[in-house]
Amino acid sequence: MEYVSRAPRAPLDGLIDDLYYLDGAAPYSRLLLPAAPAPLLIVNLGAPFLIRADIAGEAAEYADGCVVATPTRAWEFGYPPWTRSVGVHFKPWGLAPFLPVPAAELCDRPATVEQVWGQSAIAELRDRLALAGTPHEMLMLLEEGLMRRLREREGLELVRRTSNVIAATRGAVAISDLGVAAGVSSTLLAKRFKEVIGVTPKRVARSYRFTAATLAIDVAAPIDWGHVAAEAGYFDQAHFGREFREFTGLTPTRYVEVRQRFLRDHPGHVLDGWPLPAD
């Protein structure tokens, strides 16, 4: 599977972690993605894929691509036998300037790119991408398309500054202190977060804490779950377990088993790290 990634130029670099190109056969036909403070946009250039926003619900087909705001629960991505796409990994606040609606309206409800940008705009972009000669050219076209759609979003700077405080502490920050430090009421801060990110500051902090704790786990070594929970700032191991099930749909033990399967089946794969096999 070919994966090409690069950081965008300013001012997009303040909104986006990276732009990427993906082409090839997926390691599994279905991948489970735990909830994380990471909005995503995919422009699909191959066969349609499937998304199950609620892993207990029905999957829906996406032909032109998808826009995923910050999820609050695990979601499932279903690949065709061969997939080809370009996409954007946004910073938590980074999707908002490209949306015509508050991010909360897309929370746990992935939209097609057509629903967000319109049929003619996404059709034109996909046509241009299909004619590009190299992944680098495709990422340049995607970046240009994003620059044309960049809009001001009220509250973006407030949410960005506050989110950076949350990230710096890996979610271990008193939520009541955030509004005081920002010079706004907690009500206004929560309102801006829901508009820009889609969820409240408390939810963002929980997501940062869980993501940091989970990514720090070495699944190849014995795990002291009580120590992991304490290091991450959870009240106790039971609290961590509840968060694990809410964010992944799995128990910690099952998560390790699935991660070990990925490492065993596809060592060094470009998609290893956060997605989990759901087959």
C-alpha positions as CSV (number, residue, x, y, z in Angstrom):
1,M,0.0,0.0,0.0
2,E,1.4,3.4,-1.0
3,Y,1.1,6.2,1.5
4,V,2.5,9.7,0.8
5,S,2.1,12.5,3.4
6,R,3.2,16.1,3.7
7,A,2.5,19.1,5.8
8,P,0.6,22.0,4.1
9,R,1.9,25.5,3.7
10,A,0.8,28.5,5.8
11,P,-1.9,29.3,6.8
12,L,-3.2,25.8,6.4
13,D,-0.4,24.5,8.7
14,G,-2.2,26.0,11.6
15,L,-5.3,23.9,10.9
16,I,-4.0,20.7,9.4
17,D,-1.5,18.1,10.6
18,D,-0.9,16.6,7.1
19,L,-2.3,15.9,3.7
20,Y,-2.0,12.4,2.4
21,Y,-2.3,10.1,-0.6
22,L,-3.3,6.4,-0.2
23,D,-3.4,3.8,-2.9
24,G,-3.5,0.0,-2.7
25,A,-5.1,-3.0,-1.0
26,A,-6.0,-2.3,2.6
27,P,-4.6,-4.6,5.3
28,Y,-8.2,-5.5,6.3
29,S,-11.6,-5.0,4.6
30,R,-12.9,-3.3,7.8
31,L,-11.0,-1.1,10.2
32,L,-12.2,0.1,13.6
33,L,-11.1,3.7,14.5
34,P,-11.3,4.6,18.2
35,A,-12.6,8.1,19.1
36,A,-9.9,10.7,19.0
37,P,-9.7,14.5,18.7
38,A,-8.9,14.2,15.0
39,P,-11.3,15.4,12.3
40,L,-10.8,13.9,8.8
41,L,-11.7,14.6,5.2
42,I,-11.3,12.0,2.5
43,V,-11.7,12.6,-1.3
44,N,-12.3,9.2,-2.8
45,L,-10.9,8.3,-6.2
46,G,-11.7,4.6,-6.3
47,A,-14.6,2.4,-5.5
48,P,-17.1,3.5,-2.8
49,F,-16.2,2.7,0.8
50,L,-18.5,2.0,3.8
51,I,-18.7,3.8,7.1
52,R,-20.5,2.6,10.2
53,A,-20.7,5.6,12.5
54,D,-22.2,3.5,15.2
55,I,-20.5,0.1,15.3
56,A,-23.8,-1.4,16.4
57,G,-25.7,0.1,13.5
58,E,-25.9,-0.1,9.7
59,A,-23.0,0.8,7.3
60,A,-23.6,3.5,4.7
61,E,-21.9,3.8,1.3
62,Y,-19.7,6.9,0.5
63,A,-18.7,7.3,-3.2
64,D,-17.2,10.8,-3.4
65,G,-15.5,10.8,0.0
66,C,-16.4,11.8,3.5
67,V,-16.1,14.5,6.2
68,V,-15.7,13.3,9.8
69,A,-15.9,15.7,12.7
70,T,-14.5,14.8,16.1
71,P,-16.1,11.5,17.0
72,T,-17.3,10.6,20.5
73,R,-17.2,6.9,19.9
74,A,-15.5,4.3,17.8
75,W,-16.5,4.1,14.1
76,E,-15.8,1.6,11.4
77,F,-14.4,2.1,7.9
78,G,-14.9,-0.5,5.2
79,Y,-12.5,-0.6,2.3
80,P,-13.1,-1.9,-1.2
81,P,-10.6,-4.6,-2.5
82,W,-8.5,-1.7,-3.9
83,T,-8.7,1.8,-2.6
84,R,-7.4,5.2,-3.8
85,S,-7.9,8.5,-2.2
86,V,-6.4,11.8,-0.9
87,G,-7.2,13.1,2.5
88,V,-6.6,15.6,5.3
89,H,-5.8,14.9,8.9
90,F,-7.0,18.1,10.7
91,K,-6.0,19.5,14.1
92,P,-9.1,19.3,16.4
93,W,-10.2,22.8,15.4
94,G,-9.0,22.7,11.9
95,L,-12.1,21.4,10.0
96,A,-14.4,24.3,11.1
97,P,-13.2,26.9,8.5
98,F,-14.2,24.5,5.7
99,L,-17.7,23.7,7.0
100,P,-20.9,25.5,6.1
101,V,-22.5,24.5,9.4
102,P,-21.3,24.2,13.1
103,A,-19.1,21.1,13.7
104,A,-21.6,19.8,16.2
105,E,-24.1,19.1,13.4
106,L,-21.6,16.5,12.1
107,C,-20.7,15.0,15.4
108,D,-20.9,11.2,15.0
109,R,-22.7,11.8,11.6
110,P,-20.1,11.6,8.8
111,A,-21.2,13.5,5.8
112,T,-20.3,13.1,2.1
113,V,-18.0,15.7,0.6
114,E,-20.8,16.6,-1.7
115,Q,-23.1,17.4,1.3
116,V,-20.4,19.8,2.6
117,W,-19.0,21.4,-0.5
118,G,-21.7,20.8,-3.1
119,Q,-21.9,18.4,-6.1
120,S,-20.2,20.6,-8.7
121,A,-17.2,21.5,-6.5
122,I,-16.4,18.0,-5.5
123,A,-16.9,16.7,-9.0
124,E,-14.5,19.3,-10.4
125,L,-11.9,18.5,-7.7
126,R,-12.1,14.7,-8.3
127,D,-11.8,15.2,-12.0
128,R,-8.6,17.3,-11.5
129,L,-7.2,14.8,-9.1
130,A,-7.8,12.0,-11.5
131,L,-5.8,13.8,-14.2
132,A,-2.8,14.5,-11.9
133,G,0.4,12.6,-12.7
134,T,1.9,12.0,-9.3
135,P,0.8,11.9,-5.6
136,H,2.7,15.2,-5.0
137,E,0.7,16.9,-7.8
138,M,-2.5,15.5,-6.3
139,L,-1.7,16.9,-2.8
140,M,-0.9,20.3,-4.3
141,L,-4.3,20.3,-6.0
142,L,-6.0,19.3,-2.7
143,E,-4.1,22.1,-0.9
144,E,-5.2,24.6,-3.5
145,G,-8.8,23.4,-3.2
146,L,-8.7,23.8,0.6
147,M,-7.2,27.3,0.3
148,R,-10.1,28.4,-1.9
149,R,-12.6,27.2,0.6
150,L,-10.9,28.6,3.7
151,R,-13.3,30.9,5.6
152,E,-13.2,32.8,8.9
153,R,-14.9,31.0,11.8
154,E,-16.0,32.9,14.9
155,G,-14.3,31.6,18.0
156,L,-11.6,29.7,16.2
157,E,-8.7,31.4,17.9
158,L,-10.2,31.0,21.3
159,V,-10.8,27.3,20.7
160,R,-7.3,26.8,19.3
161,R,-5.6,28.4,22.3
162,T,-7.7,26.5,24.8
163,S,-7.2,23.2,22.9
164,N,-3.5,23.7,22.9
165,V,-3.6,24.0,26.7
166,I,-5.6,20.8,26.9
167,A,-3.2,19.0,24.6
168,A,-0.1,20.3,26.5
169,T,-1.5,18.6,29.7
170,R,-2.7,15.5,27.8
171,G,-6.2,16.3,29.0
172,A,-5.2,16.6,32.7
173,V,-6.5,20.1,33.2
174,A,-9.3,21.5,35.3
175,I,-12.0,22.4,32.9
176,S,-13.3,25.2,35.2
177,D,-9.9,26.9,34.9
178,L,-10.0,27.1,31.1
179,G,-12.6,29.7,30.8
180,V,-11.0,31.8,33.5
181,A,-7.6,31.6,31.7
182,A,-9.3,32.5,28.4
183,G,-11.2,35.4,29.9
184,V,-14.7,34.0,28.9
185,S,-17.5,32.3,30.7
186,S,-17.5,28.5,30.8
187,T,-20.9,28.6,28.9
188,L,-19.4,30.7,26.0
189,L,-16.3,28.5,25.9
190,A,-18.5,25.3,25.6
191,K,-20.6,27.0,22.9
192,R,-17.5,27.9,20.9
193,F,-16.0,24.4,21.2
194,K,-19.2,22.8,20.0
195,E,-19.3,25.1,17.0
196,V,-15.7,24.7,16.1
197,I,-14.8,21.1,17.2
198,G,-18.3,19.6,17.7
199,V,-17.9,18.7,21.4
200,T,-17.3,20.4,24.7
201,P,-13.9,21.2,26.3
202,K,-14.5,18.4,28.8
203,R,-15.0,15.9,26.0
204,V,-11.9,17.1,24.2
205,A,-9.8,16.7,27.4
206,R,-11.2,13.2,27.9
207,S,-10.3,12.3,24.3
208,Y,-6.7,13.7,24.6
209,R,-6.2,11.8,27.9
210,F,-7.5,8.6,26.5
211,T,-5.5,8.9,23.2
212,A,-2.2,9.7,25.0
213,A,-2.7,6.8,27.4
214,T,-3.6,4.3,24.7
215,L,-0.8,5.3,22.3
216,A,1.8,4.9,25.2
217,I,0.8,1.2,25.7
218,D,3.5,-1.2,24.5
219,V,1.4,-4.2,23.5
220,A,4.5,-6.4,23.0
221,A,5.3,-6.2,26.7
222,P,3.4,-7.2,29.9
223,I,0.9,-4.4,30.9
224,D,0.2,-3.2,34.4
225,W,-3.3,-1.7,33.8
226,G,-3.4,-0.1,37.2
227,H,-0.1,1.7,36.5
228,V,-1.3,2.8,33.0
229,A,-4.5,4.2,34.5
230,A,-2.7,6.0,37.3
231,E,-0.1,7.5,35.0
232,A,-2.9,8.9,32.7
233,G,-4.7,10.5,35.7
234,Y,-7.7,8.2,35.9
235,F,-9.4,7.7,39.3
236,D,-8.7,4.0,39.2
237,Q,-8.4,1.0,36.8
238,A,-12.2,0.6,36.6
239,H,-12.6,4.2,35.5
240,F,-10.0,3.6,32.7
241,G,-11.8,0.5,31.7
242,R,-15.1,2.4,31.3
243,E,-13.4,5.0,29.2
244,F,-11.8,2.3,27.1
245,R,-15.1,0.7,26.3
246,E,-16.7,4.1,25.5
247,F,-13.9,5.2,23.2
248,T,-13.2,1.9,21.4
249,G,-16.1,-0.4,22.0
250,L,-13.5,-2.9,23.3
251,T,-12.1,-3.9,26.7
252,P,-8.4,-3.1,27.3
253,T,-7.5,-6.8,27.1
254,R,-9.4,-7.2,23.8
255,Y,-7.7,-4.0,22.4
256,V,-4.3,-5.5,23.1
257,E,-5.3,-8.7,21.3
258,V,-6.4,-6.8,18.2
259,R,-3.3,-4.6,18.2
260,Q,-1.1,-7.6,18.5
261,R,-3.0,-9.2,15.5
262,F,-2.2,-6.1,13.4
263,L,1.5,-6.2,14.3
264,R,1.6,-9.9,13.7
265,D,-0.2,-9.8,10.3
266,H,1.2,-6.6,8.9
267,P,4.5,-5.5,10.7
268,G,5.5,-2.0,9.7
269,H,2.3,-1.3,7.8
270,V,1.6,2.4,7.0
271,L,-1.8,2.2,8.7
272,D,-0.6,0.7,11.9
273,G,-0.9,2.8,15.0
274,W,-4.5,3.8,15.6
275,P,-6.8,1.8,13.3
276,L,-7.7,-1.7,14.4
277,P,-8.8,-4.7,12.4
278,A,-12.6,-5.2,12.6
279,D,-12.8,-8.3,10.4
